[in-house]
Amino acid sequence: MYELQVEGMTCNHCISAVTNAVIEIDAAAKVGVDLPARKVRVESSADIDAVKSAIAEAGYEVASSKNI
């Protein structure tokens, strides 16, 4: 499981965009977004760099990440 600090998320559309970006690279991924904290938790077999790239391609900056 990864926890990512994602900048630029402000609304439900942002939550959907980030979630869909991750699911596009791993359909079985579980994604949880804490909008006020700007944190995204991802449970996925995909590489963390692929997850970060997918979120960046959706238009959001991944400021930091860690395995949890």
CHARMM-style PDB file with segment names, atoms N, HN, CA, C and O in Angstrom:
ATOM      1  N   MET     1       0.848  -1.171   0.000  1.00  0.00      PROA
ATOM      2  CA  MET     1       0.000   0.000   0.000  1.00  0.00      PROA
ATOM      3  C   MET     1       0.891   1.230   0.000  1.00  0.00      PROA
ATOM      4  O   MET     1       1.922   1.276   0.672  1.00  0.00      PROA
ATOM      5  N   TYR     2       0.472   2.221  -0.766  1.00  0.00      PROA
ATOM      6  HN  TYR     2      -0.365   2.184  -1.311  1.00  0.00      PROA
ATOM      7  CA  TYR     2       1.201   3.477  -0.859  1.00  0.00      PROA
ATOM      8  C   TYR     2       0.344   4.602  -0.313  1.00  0.00      PROA
ATOM      9  O   TYR     2      -0.882   4.568  -0.415  1.00  0.00      PROA
ATOM     10  N   GLU     3       0.998   5.601   0.270  1.00  0.00      PROA
ATOM     11  HN  GLU     3       1.994   5.629   0.353  1.00  0.00      PROA
ATOM     12  CA  GLU     3       0.310   6.834   0.626  1.00  0.00      PROA
ATOM     13  C   GLU     3       1.024   7.961  -0.112  1.00  0.00      PROA
ATOM     14  O   GLU     3       2.237   8.137   0.008  1.00  0.00      PROA
ATOM     15  N   LEU     4       0.247   8.711  -0.871  1.00  0.00      PROA
ATOM     16  HN  LEU     4      -0.738   8.568  -0.968  1.00  0.00      PROA
ATOM     17  CA  LEU     4       0.795   9.778  -1.693  1.00  0.00      PROA
ATOM     18  C   LEU     4       0.238  11.122  -1.244  1.00  0.00      PROA
ATOM     19  O   LEU     4      -0.947  11.235  -0.932  1.00  0.00      PROA
ATOM     20  N   GLN     5       1.077  12.121  -1.211  1.00  0.00      PROA
ATOM     21  HN  GLN     5       2.040  12.029  -1.464  1.00  0.00      PROA
ATOM     22  CA  GLN     5       0.637  13.494  -0.979  1.00  0.00      PROA
ATOM     23  C   GLN     5       0.423  14.095  -2.362  1.00  0.00      PROA
ATOM     24  O   GLN     5       1.376  14.268  -3.122  1.00  0.00      PROA
ATOM     25  N   VAL     6      -0.832  14.415  -2.692  1.00  0.00      PROA
ATOM     26  HN  VAL     6      -1.606  14.275  -2.075  1.00  0.00      PROA
ATOM     27  CA  VAL     6      -1.172  14.875  -4.038  1.00  0.00      PROA
ATOM     28  C   VAL     6      -1.703  16.298  -3.962  1.00  0.00      PROA
ATOM     29  O   VAL     6      -2.700  16.573  -3.295  1.00  0.00      PROA
ATOM     30  N   GLU     7      -1.019  17.192  -4.655  1.00  0.00      PROA
ATOM     31  HN  GLU     7      -0.209  16.969  -5.197  1.00  0.00      PROA
ATOM     32  CA  GLU     7      -1.399  18.603  -4.669  1.00  0.00      PROA
ATOM     33  C   GLU     7      -2.372  18.883  -5.813  1.00  0.00      PROA
ATOM     34  O   GLU     7      -2.326  18.232  -6.856  1.00  0.00      PROA
ATOM     35  N   GLY     8      -3.247  19.855  -5.603  1.00  0.00      PROA
ATOM     36  HN  GLY     8      -3.285  20.384  -4.755  1.00  0.00      PROA
ATOM     37  CA  GLY     8      -4.136  20.310  -6.657  1.00  0.00      PROA
ATOM     38  C   GLY     8      -5.535  19.721  -6.610  1.00  0.00      PROA
ATOM     39  O   GLY     8      -6.386  20.103  -7.413  1.00  0.00      PROA
ATOM     40  N   MET     9      -5.794  18.800  -5.690  1.00  0.00      PROA
ATOM     41  HN  MET     9      -5.102  18.490  -5.037  1.00  0.00      PROA
ATOM     42  CA  MET     9      -7.135  18.218  -5.586  1.00  0.00      PROA
ATOM     43  C   MET     9      -8.009  19.160  -4.759  1.00  0.00      PROA
ATOM     44  O   MET     9      -7.638  19.551  -3.652  1.00  0.00      PROA
ATOM     45  N   THR    10      -9.185  19.525  -5.310  1.00  0.00      PROA
ATOM     46  HN  THR    10      -9.487  19.207  -6.209  1.00  0.00      PROA
ATOM     47  CA  THR    10     -10.049  20.465  -4.602  1.00  0.00      PROA
ATOM     48  C   THR    10     -11.510  20.035  -4.518  1.00  0.00      PROA
ATOM     49  O   THR    10     -12.281  20.631  -3.766  1.00  0.00      PROA
ATOM     50  N   CYS    11     -11.907  19.005  -5.278  1.00  0.00      PROA
ATOM     51  HN  CYS    11     -11.280  18.520  -5.889  1.00  0.00      PROA
ATOM     52  CA  CYS    11     -13.338  18.688  -5.355  1.00  0.00      PROA
ATOM     53  C   CYS    11     -13.559  17.204  -5.689  1.00  0.00      PROA
ATOM     54  O   CYS    11     -12.608  16.438  -5.843  1.00  0.00      PROA
ATOM     55  N   ASN    12     -14.817  16.829  -5.795  1.00  0.00      PROA
ATOM     56  HN  ASN    12     -15.590  17.451  -5.670  1.00  0.00      PROA
ATOM     57  CA  ASN    12     -15.158  15.440  -6.117  1.00  0.00      PROA
ATOM     58  C   ASN    12     -14.678  15.043  -7.509  1.00  0.00      PROA
ATOM     59  O   ASN    12     -14.336  13.882  -7.733  1.00  0.00      PROA
ATOM     60  N   HSD    13     -14.649  15.981  -8.437  1.00  0.00      PROA
ATOM     61  HN  HSD    13     -14.927  16.924  -8.254  1.00  0.00      PROA
ATOM     62  CA  HSD    13     -14.124  15.678  -9.774  1.00  0.00      PROA
ATOM     63  C   HSD    13     -12.650  15.269  -9.664  1.00  0.00      PROA
ATOM     64  O   HSD    13     -12.211  14.340 -10.342  1.00  0.00      PROA
ATOM     65  N   CYS    14     -11.904  15.948  -8.826  1.00  0.00      PROA
ATOM     66  HN  CYS    14     -12.261  16.703  -8.274  1.00  0.00      PROA
ATOM     67  CA  CYS    14     -10.489  15.618  -8.626  1.00  0.00      PROA
ATOM     68  C   CYS    14     -10.340  14.209  -8.056  1.00  0.00      PROA
ATOM     69  O   CYS    14      -9.476  13.445  -8.488  1.00  0.00      PROA
ATOM     70  N   ILE    15     -11.181  13.871  -7.089  1.00  0.00      PROA
ATOM     71  HN  ILE    15     -11.883  14.491  -6.738  1.00  0.00      PROA
ATOM     72  CA  ILE    15     -11.148  12.530  -6.505  1.00  0.00      PROA
ATOM     73  C   ILE    15     -11.395  11.492  -7.591  1.00  0.00      PROA
ATOM     74  O   ILE    15     -10.684  10.491  -7.673  1.00  0.00      PROA
ATOM     75  N   SER    16     -12.388  11.730  -8.411  1.00  0.00      PROA
ATOM     76  HN  SER    16     -12.965  12.544  -8.344  1.00  0.00      PROA
ATOM     77  CA  SER    16     -12.719  10.807  -9.498  1.00  0.00      PROA
ATOM     78  C   SER    16     -11.577  10.693 -10.498  1.00  0.00      PROA
ATOM     79  O   SER    16     -11.244   9.592 -10.935  1.00  0.00      PROA
ATOM     80  N   ALA    17     -10.977  11.816 -10.863  1.00  0.00      PROA
ATOM     81  HN  ALA    17     -11.247  12.711 -10.508  1.00  0.00      PROA
ATOM     82  CA  ALA    17      -9.891  11.811 -11.850  1.00  0.00      PROA
ATOM     83  C   ALA    17      -8.686  11.030 -11.336  1.00  0.00      PROA
ATOM     84  O   ALA    17      -8.092  10.250 -12.079  1.00  0.00      PROA
ATOM     85  N   VAL    18      -8.325  11.231 -10.084  1.00  0.00      PROA
ATOM     86  HN  VAL    18      -8.807  11.865  -9.480  1.00  0.00      PROA
ATOM     87  CA  VAL    18      -7.176  10.530  -9.496  1.00  0.00      PROA
ATOM     88  C   VAL    18      -7.494   9.039  -9.379  1.00  0.00      PROA
ATOM     89  O   VAL    18      -6.669   8.196  -9.733  1.00  0.00      PROA
ATOM     90  N   THR    19      -8.668   8.723  -8.891  1.00  0.00      PROA
ATOM     91  HN  THR    19      -9.338   9.407  -8.604  1.00  0.00      PROA
ATOM     92  CA  THR    19      -9.069   7.315  -8.749  1.00  0.00      PROA
ATOM     93  C   THR    19      -9.060   6.606 -10.093  1.00  0.00      PROA
ATOM     94  O   THR    19      -8.518   5.507 -10.213  1.00  0.00      PROA
ATOM     95  N   ASN    20      -9.653   7.223 -11.099  1.00  0.00      PROA
ATOM     96  HN  ASN    20     -10.093   8.116 -11.001  1.00  0.00      PROA
ATOM     97  CA  ASN    20      -9.706   6.613 -12.429  1.00  0.00      PROA
ATOM     98  C   ASN    20      -8.317   6.463 -13.047  1.00  0.00      PROA
ATOM     99  O   ASN    20      -8.059   5.490 -13.755  1.00  0.00      PROA
ATOM    100  N   ALA    21      -7.429   7.409 -12.787  1.00  0.00      PROA
ATOM    101  HN  ALA    21      -7.639   8.199 -12.212  1.00  0.00      PROA
ATOM    102  CA  ALA    21      -6.065   7.319 -13.316  1.00  0.00      PROA
ATOM    103  C   ALA    21      -5.364   6.079 -12.778  1.00  0.00      PROA
ATOM    104  O   ALA    21      -4.673   5.381 -13.520  1.00  0.00      PROA
ATOM    105  N   VAL    22      -5.541   5.803 -11.491  1.00  0.00      PROA
ATOM    106  HN  VAL    22      -6.103   6.370 -10.888  1.00  0.00      PROA
ATOM    107  CA  VAL    22      -4.916   4.629 -10.886  1.00  0.00      PROA
ATOM    108  C   VAL    22      -5.569   3.351 -11.408  1.00  0.00      PROA
ATOM    109  O   VAL    22      -4.878   2.384 -11.729  1.00  0.00      PROA
ATOM    110  N   ILE    23      -6.881   3.347 -11.492  1.00  0.00      PROA
ATOM    111  HN  ILE    23      -7.443   4.132 -11.232  1.00  0.00      PROA
ATOM    112  CA  ILE    23      -7.602   2.152 -11.940  1.00  0.00      PROA
ATOM    113  C   ILE    23      -7.281   1.815 -13.397  1.00  0.00      PROA
ATOM    114  O   ILE    23      -7.350   0.651 -13.792  1.00  0.00      PROA
ATOM    115  N   GLU    24      -6.934   2.812 -14.187  1.00  0.00      PROA
ATOM    116  HN  GLU    24      -6.878   3.757 -13.866  1.00  0.00      PROA
ATOM    117  CA  GLU    24      -6.555   2.547 -15.581  1.00  0.00      PROA
ATOM    118  C   GLU    24      -5.301   1.689 -15.678  1.00  0.00      PROA
ATOM    119  O   GLU    24      -5.153   0.921 -16.628  1.00  0.00      PROA
ATOM    120  N   ILE    25      -4.396   1.808 -14.709  1.00  0.00      PROA
ATOM    121  HN  ILE    25      -4.517   2.431 -13.937  1.00  0.00      PROA
ATOM    122  CA  ILE    25      -3.176   0.994 -14.769  1.00  0.00      PROA
ATOM    123  C   ILE    25      -3.301  -0.298 -13.962  1.00  0.00      PROA
ATOM    124  O   ILE    25      -2.530  -1.236 -14.168  1.00  0.00      PROA
ATOM    125  N   ASP    26      -4.278  -0.351 -13.037  1.00  0.00      PROA
ATOM    126  HN  ASP    26      -4.904   0.410 -12.870  1.00  0.00      PROA
ATOM    127  CA  ASP    26      -4.530  -1.566 -12.258  1.00  0.00      PROA
ATOM    128  C   ASP    26      -6.006  -1.595 -11.892  1.00  0.00      PROA
ATOM    129  O   ASP    26      -6.431  -0.949 -10.934  1.00  0.00      PROA
ATOM    130  N   ALA    27      -6.777  -2.342 -12.653  1.00  0.00      PROA
ATOM    131  HN  ALA    27      -6.432  -2.867 -13.431  1.00  0.00      PROA
ATOM    132  CA  ALA    27      -8.222  -2.397 -12.457  1.00  0.00      PROA
ATOM    133  C   ALA    27      -8.615  -2.923 -11.082  1.00  0.00      PROA
ATOM    134  O   ALA    27      -9.720  -2.649 -10.613  1.00  0.00      PROA
ATOM    135  N   ALA    28      -7.742  -3.664 -10.436  1.00  0.00      PROA
ATOM    136  HN  ALA    28      -6.845  -3.886 -10.817  1.00  0.00      PROA
ATOM    137  CA  ALA    28      -8.041  -4.225  -9.122  1.00  0.00      PROA
ATOM    138  C   ALA    28      -7.592  -3.323  -7.973  1.00  0.00      PROA
ATOM    139  O   ALA    28      -7.755  -3.683  -6.807  1.00  0.00      PROA
ATOM    140  N   ALA    29      -7.036  -2.168  -8.286  1.00  0.00      PROA
ATOM    141  HN  ALA    29      -6.903  -1.875  -9.233  1.00  0.00      PROA
ATOM    142  CA  ALA    29      -6.525  -1.266  -7.253  1.00  0.00      PROA
ATOM    143  C   ALA    29      -7.647  -0.755  -6.364  1.00  0.00      PROA
ATOM    144  O   ALA    29      -8.780  -0.567  -6.808  1.00  0.00      PROA
ATOM    145  N   LYS    30      -7.311  -0.537  -5.108  1.00  0.00      PROA
ATOM    146  HN  LYS    30      -6.391  -0.690  -4.747  1.00  0.00      PROA
ATOM    147  CA  LYS    30      -8.212   0.110  -4.168  1.00  0.00      PROA
ATOM    148  C   LYS    30      -7.630   1.481  -3.881  1.00  0.00      PROA
ATOM    149  O   LYS    30      -6.470   1.603  -3.489  1.00  0.00      PROA
ATOM    150  N   VAL    31      -8.442   2.514  -4.077  1.00  0.00      PROA
ATOM    151  HN  VAL    31      -9.385   2.415  -4.395  1.00  0.00      PROA
ATOM    152  CA  VAL    31      -7.977   3.889  -3.943  1.00  0.00      PROA
ATOM    153  C   VAL    31      -8.848   4.617  -2.934  1.00  0.00      PROA
ATOM    154  O   VAL    31     -10.075   4.590  -3.028  1.00  0.00      PROA
ATOM    155  N   GLY    32      -8.213   5.266  -1.971  1.00  0.00      PROA
ATOM    156  HN  GLY    32      -7.216   5.288  -1.894  1.00  0.00      PROA
ATOM    157  CA  GLY    32      -8.921   6.085  -0.996  1.00  0.00      PROA
ATOM    158  C   GLY    32      -8.336   7.476  -1.000  1.00  0.00      PROA
ATOM    159  O   GLY    32      -7.118   7.640  -0.940  1.00  0.00      PROA
ATOM    160  N   VAL    33      -9.196   8.489  -1.071  1.00  0.00      PROA
ATOM    161  HN  VAL    33     -10.186   8.356  -1.121  1.00  0.00      PROA
ATOM    162  CA  VAL    33      -8.728   9.871  -1.140  1.00  0.00      PROA
ATOM    163  C   VAL    33      -9.236  10.630   0.077  1.00  0.00      PROA
ATOM    164  O   VAL    33     -10.430  10.615   0.378  1.00  0.00      PROA
ATOM    165  N   ASP    34      -8.316  11.294   0.773  1.00  0.00      PROA
ATOM    166  HN  ASP    34      -7.347  11.306   0.528  1.00  0.00      PROA
ATOM    167  CA  ASP    34      -8.649  12.205   1.868  1.00  0.00      PROA
ATOM    168  C   ASP    34      -8.408  13.606   1.322  1.00  0.00      PROA
ATOM    169  O   ASP    34      -7.286  14.113   1.360  1.00  0.00      PROA
ATOM    170  N   LEU    35      -9.472  14.229   0.814  1.00  0.00      PROA
ATOM    171  HN  LEU    35     -10.383  13.818   0.783  1.00  0.00      PROA
ATOM    172  CA  LEU    35      -9.347  15.509   0.129  1.00  0.00      PROA
ATOM    173  C   LEU    35      -8.782  16.620   1.021  1.00  0.00      PROA
ATOM    174  O   LEU    35      -7.862  17.315   0.589  1.00  0.00      PROA
ATOM    175  N   PRO    36      -9.290  16.820   2.246  1.00  0.00      PROA
ATOM    176  CA  PRO    36      -8.739  17.902   3.077  1.00  0.00      PROA
ATOM    177  C   PRO    36      -7.242  17.727   3.367  1.00  0.00      PROA
ATOM    178  O   PRO    36      -6.501  18.708   3.429  1.00  0.00      PROA
ATOM    179  N   ALA    37      -6.809  16.491   3.542  1.00  0.00      PROA
ATOM    180  HN  ALA    37      -7.411  15.694   3.492  1.00  0.00      PROA
ATOM    181  CA  ALA    37      -5.393  16.230   3.838  1.00  0.00      PROA
ATOM    182  C   ALA    37      -4.548  16.102   2.573  1.00  0.00      PROA
ATOM    183  O   ALA    37      -3.320  16.056   2.648  1.00  0.00      PROA
ATOM    184  N   ARG    38      -5.213  16.043   1.394  1.00  0.00      PROA
ATOM    185  HN  ARG    38      -6.211  16.080   1.333  1.00  0.00      PROA
ATOM    186  CA  ARG    38      -4.539  15.875   0.098  1.00  0.00      PROA
ATOM    187  C   ARG    38      -3.732  14.566   0.067  1.00  0.00      PROA
ATOM    188  O   ARG    38      -2.632  14.516  -0.484  1.00  0.00      PROA
ATOM    189  N   LYS    39      -4.295  13.520   0.664  1.00  0.00      PROA
ATOM    190  HN  LYS    39      -5.188  13.561   1.112  1.00  0.00      PROA
ATOM    191  CA  LYS    39      -3.623  12.221   0.692  1.00  0.00      PROA
ATOM    192  C   LYS    39      -4.412  11.201  -0.105  1.00  0.00      PROA
ATOM    193  O   LYS    39      -5.642  11.174  -0.078  1.00  0.00      PROA
ATOM    194  N   VAL    40      -3.674  10.367  -0.814  1.00  0.00      PROA
ATOM    195  HN  VAL    40      -2.675  10.389  -0.836  1.00  0.00      PROA
ATOM    196  CA  VAL    40      -4.272   9.295  -1.587  1.00  0.00      PROA
ATOM    197  C   VAL    40      -3.610   7.997  -1.149  1.00  0.00      PROA
ATOM    198  O   VAL    40      -2.387   7.863  -1.197  1.00  0.00      PROA
ATOM    199  N   ARG    41      -4.426   7.050  -0.725  1.00  0.00      PROA
ATOM    200  HN  ARG    41      -5.419   7.159  -0.686  1.00  0.00      PROA
ATOM    201  CA  ARG    41      -3.914   5.720  -0.364  1.00  0.00      PROA
ATOM    202  C   ARG    41      -4.267   4.766  -1.483  1.00  0.00      PROA
ATOM    203  O   ARG    41      -5.411   4.701  -1.934  1.00  0.00      PROA
ATOM    204  N   VAL    42      -3.271   4.034  -1.917  1.00  0.00      PROA
ATOM    205  HN  VAL    42      -2.342   4.086  -1.550  1.00  0.00      PROA
ATOM    206  CA  VAL    42      -3.452   3.116  -3.034  1.00  0.00      PROA
ATOM    207  C   VAL    42      -2.978   1.735  -2.630  1.00  0.00      PROA
ATOM    208  O   VAL    42      -1.835   1.556  -2.211  1.00  0.00      PROA
ATOM    209  N   GLU    43      -3.867   0.756  -2.759  1.00  0.00      PROA
ATOM    210  HN  GLU    43      -4.796   0.901  -3.099  1.00  0.00      PROA
ATOM    211  CA  GLU    43      -3.495  -0.641  -2.582  1.00  0.00      PROA
ATOM    212  C   GLU    43      -3.506  -1.248  -3.978  1.00  0.00      PROA
ATOM    213  O   GLU    43      -4.560  -1.423  -4.590  1.00  0.00      PROA
ATOM    214  N   SER    44      -2.306  -1.568  -4.470  1.00  0.00      PROA
ATOM    215  HN  SER    44      -1.450  -1.426  -3.973  1.00  0.00      PROA
ATOM    216  CA  SER    44      -2.176  -2.005  -5.852  1.00  0.00      PROA
ATOM    217  C   SER    44      -0.915  -2.831  -6.022  1.00  0.00      PROA
ATOM    218  O   SER    44       0.054  -2.689  -5.276  1.00  0.00      PROA
ATOM    219  N   SER    45      -0.952  -3.695  -7.021  1.00  0.00      PROA
ATOM    220  HN  SER    45      -1.739  -3.811  -7.627  1.00  0.00      PROA
ATOM    221  CA  SER    45       0.255  -4.452  -7.365  1.00  0.00      PROA
ATOM    222  C   SER    45       1.117  -3.676  -8.352  1.00  0.00      PROA
ATOM    223  O   SER    45       2.227  -4.101  -8.671  1.00  0.00      PROA
ATOM    224  N   ALA    46       0.619  -2.543  -8.837  1.00  0.00      PROA
ATOM    225  HN  ALA    46      -0.283  -2.198  -8.577  1.00  0.00      PROA
ATOM    226  CA  ALA    46       1.378  -1.709  -9.777  1.00  0.00      PROA
ATOM    227  C   ALA    46       2.548  -1.037  -9.062  1.00  0.00      PROA
ATOM    228  O   ALA    46       2.487  -0.762  -7.864  1.00  0.00      PROA
ATOM    229  N   ASP    47       3.586  -0.787  -9.801  1.00  0.00      PROA
ATOM    230  HN  ASP    47       3.636  -1.010 -10.775  1.00  0.00      PROA
ATOM    231  CA  ASP    47       4.766  -0.090  -9.289  1.00  0.00      PROA
ATOM    232  C   ASP    47       4.389   1.326  -8.867  1.00  0.00      PROA
ATOM    233  O   ASP    47       3.580   1.980  -9.525  1.00  0.00      PROA
ATOM    234  N   ILE    48       4.971   1.795  -7.780  1.00  0.00      PROA
ATOM    235  HN  ILE    48       5.629   1.264  -7.245  1.00  0.00      PROA
ATOM    236  CA  ILE    48       4.650   3.122  -7.264  1.00  0.00      PROA
ATOM    237  C   ILE    48       4.950   4.216  -8.296  1.00  0.00      PROA
ATOM    238  O   ILE    48       4.224   5.207  -8.375  1.00  0.00      PROA
ATOM    239  N   ASP    49       6.003   4.043  -9.077  1.00  0.00      PROA
ATOM    240  HN  ASP    49       6.593   3.238  -9.013  1.00  0.00      PROA
ATOM    241  CA  ASP    49       6.328   5.048 -10.086  1.00  0.00      PROA
ATOM    242  C   ASP    49       5.254   5.103 -11.173  1.00  0.00      PROA
ATOM    243  O   ASP    49       4.962   6.178 -11.697  1.00  0.00      PROA
ATOM    244  N   ALA    50       4.671   3.966 -11.512  1.00  0.00      PROA
ATOM    245  HN  ALA    50       4.908   3.093 -11.086  1.00  0.00      PROA
ATOM    246  CA  ALA    50       3.586   3.937 -12.495  1.00  0.00      PROA
ATOM    247  C   ALA    50       2.348   4.638 -11.938  1.00  0.00      PROA
ATOM    248  O   ALA    50       1.654   5.346 -12.668  1.00  0.00      PROA
ATOM    249  N   VAL    51       2.072   4.444 -10.659  1.00  0.00      PROA
ATOM    250  HN  VAL    51       2.636   3.869 -10.066  1.00  0.00      PROA
ATOM    251  CA  VAL    51       0.939   5.099 -10.016  1.00  0.00      PROA
ATOM    252  C   VAL    51       1.164   6.612 -10.004  1.00  0.00      PROA
ATOM    253  O   VAL    51       0.264   7.380 -10.345  1.00  0.00      PROA
ATOM    254  N   LYS    52       2.354   7.032  -9.615  1.00  0.00      PROA
ATOM    255  HN  LYS    52       3.085   6.408  -9.338  1.00  0.00      PROA
ATOM    256  CA  LYS    52       2.665   8.459  -9.583  1.00  0.00      PROA
ATOM    257  C   LYS    52       2.569   9.078 -10.971  1.00  0.00      PROA
ATOM    258  O   LYS    52       2.051  10.185 -11.118  1.00  0.00      PROA
ATOM    259  N   SER    53       3.053   8.392 -11.971  1.00  0.00      PROA
ATOM    260  HN  SER    53       3.474   7.493 -11.851  1.00  0.00      PROA
ATOM    261  CA  SER    53       2.979   8.887 -13.348  1.00  0.00      PROA
ATOM    262  C   SER    53       1.537   9.019 -13.814  1.00  0.00      PROA
ATOM    263  O   SER    53       1.180  10.003 -14.462  1.00  0.00      PROA
ATOM    264  N   ALA    54       0.713   8.044 -13.492  1.00  0.00      PROA
ATOM    265  HN  ALA    54       1.002   7.244 -12.966  1.00  0.00      PROA
ATOM    266  CA  ALA    54      -0.698   8.082 -13.895  1.00  0.00      PROA
ATOM    267  C   ALA    54      -1.401   9.283 -13.265  1.00  0.00      PROA
ATOM    268  O   ALA    54      -2.188   9.961 -13.925  1.00  0.00      PROA
ATOM    269  N   ILE    55      -1.122   9.541 -12.005  1.00  0.00      PROA
ATOM    270  HN  ILE    55      -0.482   8.990 -11.469  1.00  0.00      PROA
ATOM    271  CA  ILE    55      -1.735  10.687 -11.328  1.00  0.00      PROA
ATOM    272  C   ILE    55      -1.224  11.995 -11.933  1.00  0.00      PROA
ATOM    273  O   ILE    55      -1.998  12.931 -12.133  1.00  0.00      PROA
ATOM    274  N   ALA    56       0.058  12.061 -12.221  1.00  0.00      PROA
ATOM    275  HN  ALA    56       0.687  11.300 -12.059  1.00  0.00      PROA
ATOM    276  CA  ALA    56       0.629  13.266 -12.846  1.00  0.00      PROA
ATOM    277  C   ALA    56       0.022  13.498 -14.223  1.00  0.00      PROA
ATOM    278  O   ALA    56      -0.264  14.638 -14.588  1.00  0.00      PROA
ATOM    279  N   GLU    57      -0.177  12.439 -14.987  1.00  0.00      PROA
ATOM    280  HN  GLU    57       0.055  11.512 -14.691  1.00  0.00      PROA
ATOM    281  CA  GLU    57      -0.780  12.575 -16.315  1.00  0.00      PROA
ATOM    282  C   GLU    57      -2.229  13.047 -16.224  1.00  0.00      PROA
ATOM    283  O   GLU    57      -2.749  13.643 -17.168  1.00  0.00      PROA
ATOM    284  N   ALA    58      -2.879  12.782 -15.095  1.00  0.00      PROA
ATOM    285  HN  ALA    58      -2.457  12.298 -14.329  1.00  0.00      PROA
ATOM    286  CA  ALA    58      -4.244  13.266 -14.884  1.00  0.00      PROA
ATOM    287  C   ALA    58      -4.266  14.741 -14.484  1.00  0.00      PROA
ATOM    288  O   ALA    58      -5.331  15.351 -14.391  1.00  0.00      PROA
ATOM    289  N   GLY    59      -3.069  15.313 -14.246  1.00  0.00      PROA
ATOM    290  HN  GLY    59      -2.204  14.817 -14.322  1.00  0.00      PROA
ATOM    291  CA  GLY    59      -2.985  16.745 -13.959  1.00  0.00      PROA
ATOM    292  C   GLY    59      -2.728  17.121 -12.523  1.00  0.00      PROA
ATOM    293  O   GLY    59      -2.936  18.273 -12.140  1.00  0.00      PROA
ATOM    294  N   TYR    60      -2.279  16.176 -11.714  1.00  0.00      PROA
ATOM    295  HN  TYR    60      -2.110  15.241 -12.025  1.00  0.00      PROA
ATOM    296  CA  TYR    60      -2.057  16.446 -10.299  1.00  0.00      PROA
ATOM    297  C   TYR    60      -0.601  16.156  -9.938  1.00  0.00      PROA
ATOM    298  O   TYR    60       0.011  15.223 -10.457  1.00  0.00      PROA
ATOM    299  N   GLU    61      -0.067  16.973  -9.042  1.00  0.00      PROA
ATOM    300  HN  GLU    61      -0.565  17.731  -8.620  1.00  0.00      PROA
ATOM    301  CA  GLU    61       1.330  16.827  -8.640  1.00  0.00      PROA
ATOM    302  C   GLU    61       1.428  15.906  -7.424  1.00  0.00      PROA
ATOM    303  O   GLU    61       0.774  16.130  -6.405  1.00  0.00      PROA
ATOM    304  N   VAL    62       2.250  14.872  -7.548  1.00  0.00      PROA
ATOM    305  HN  VAL    62       2.781  14.690  -8.376  1.00  0.00      PROA
ATOM    306  CA  VAL    62       2.520  13.992  -6.412  1.00  0.00      PROA
ATOM    307  C   VAL    62       3.735  14.580  -5.699  1.00  0.00      PROA
ATOM    308  O   VAL    62       4.865  14.488  -6.181  1.00  0.00      PROA
ATOM    309  N   ALA    63       3.475  15.186  -4.538  1.00  0.00      PROA
ATOM    310  HN  ALA    63       2.557  15.261  -4.147  1.00  0.00      PROA
ATOM    311  CA  ALA    63       4.527  15.885  -3.812  1.00  0.00      PROA
ATOM    312  C   ALA    63       5.431  14.912  -3.052  1.00  0.00      PROA
ATOM    313  O   ALA    63       6.634  15.142  -2.930  1.00  0.00      PROA
ATOM    314  N   SER    64       4.851  13.833  -2.546  1.00  0.00      PROA
ATOM    315  HN  SER    64       3.873  13.646  -2.646  1.00  0.00      PROA
ATOM    316  CA  SER    64       5.652  12.841  -1.830  1.00  0.00      PROA
ATOM    317  C   SER    64       4.897  11.527  -1.814  1.00  0.00      PROA
ATOM    318  O   SER    64       3.695  11.467  -2.073  1.00  0.00      PROA
ATOM    319  N   SER    65       5.643  10.471  -1.499  1.00  0.00      PROA
ATOM    320  HN  SER    65       6.620  10.520  -1.289  1.00  0.00      PROA
ATOM    321  CA  SER    65       5.022   9.151  -1.423  1.00  0.00      PROA
ATOM    322  C   SER    65       5.780   8.297  -0.420  1.00  0.00      PROA
ATOM    323  O   SER    65       6.960   8.513  -0.147  1.00  0.00      PROA
ATOM    324  N   LYS    66       5.061   7.323   0.117  1.00  0.00      PROA
ATOM    325  HN  LYS    66       4.102   7.148  -0.105  1.00  0.00      PROA
ATOM    326  CA  LYS    66       5.715   6.377   1.017  1.00  0.00      PROA
ATOM    327  C   LYS    66       4.936   5.079   1.012  1.00  0.00      PROA
ATOM    328  O   LYS    66       3.732   5.056   0.755  1.00  0.00      PROA
ATOM    329  N   ASN    67       5.638   4.009   1.296  1.00  0.00      PROA
ATOM    330  HN  ASN    67       6.616   4.028   1.505  1.00  0.00      PROA
ATOM    331  CA  ASN    67       4.995   2.707   1.485  1.00  0.00      PROA
ATOM    332  C   ASN    67       4.449   2.655   2.904  1.00  0.00      PROA
ATOM    333  O   ASN    67       5.105   3.087   3.852  1.00  0.00      PROA
ATOM    334  N   ILE    68       3.250   2.124   3.037  1.00  0.00      PROA
ATOM    335  HN  ILE    68       2.718   1.772   2.267  1.00  0.00      PROA
ATOM    336  CA  ILE    68       2.707   1.978   4.398  1.00  0.00      PROA
ATOM    337  C   ILE    68       2.193   0.565   4.571  1.00  0.00      PROA
ATOM    338  OT1 ILE    68       1.692   0.217   5.639  1.00  0.00      PROA
TER     339      ILE     68
END
